[in-house]
Amino acid sequence: MFVGCAATTPAPTSVAAAKTVRGPWAEIPAVEMPAEDRSIPIDLLRDVAEVLLQRPGARTCDRSTQRPIKGLSTEYCATVYVAGGRESLSWRVSEPVLGSHDRCSAPLHVEDHDHPASRVWVVGFIHNHPCGSPPSSLDLLAWPTDAVDPMTAMAVVRLVPGNPAPALFKGLAVEMASALVAELADGTRVYLRYFPTGEVEQWSGSRRRWILLGTCAPTLSQFGAAPRCTNGPLRLLRE
């Protein structure tokens, strides 16, 4: 998961221009680390979706082909990080980066407004899919998932370039993950998160928990092809 002349919303940075992004994104409130879940929380994803999916092109889709439209559809992405002390961390999202109709790459480095670099740990990214499709091979190929061997990815040890040390909360490692938010043609919001080891989960509103859809890896020979998943193509929950 988006006035007046004196308080206009800053335009998202383009992918080409973004090497370091600022945070937190003023429109997305920080979420205190929940004791029961040390990966991207649903409350953060809902807040991001509410803002991100209102941006131009974020929901634009050719419904006849279920494909994004070049020049009209737009993917946006933001870096997800935790900041604070080892006993009190909050989930935060950077200012958004502007991608193309079918891809977007979030920077690995964040300058946080409240904390020095030694108190900031990058742990993933969030983006939208205009047509509401599951993660693609390109998504899984992008950091933090290692396409060659996702089971031994760099992210499994919770280190990415620029992190001062593994992110820990009360002595336990914060799980790295990326996330995807989308709105389907009927207005249903979809929240997905996926891990460096390939697990793809969808939030179930009726069951109020994350549901495993499958374990996937990128299709290396054709990046436009669907990922290879343990139980066949991913199928979204319909609630």
Secondary structure, DSSP 8 states (H G I E B T S, - for coil): ----GGG-----EETTT-SEEEES-TTS--EE--TT--S--HHHHHHHHHHHTTSTTTT--BTTTTB--TTT---EEEEEEEEEETTEEEEEE---EE--SS-----SEEEESSS-GGGEEEEEEEEE-TT-----HHHHHSTTS-SS-GGG-GGGGT--TT-SS--EETTEE----EEEEEE-TTS-EEEEEE-TTSEEEEEETTTTEEEEEEEEE--SS-TTS--EETTSS------
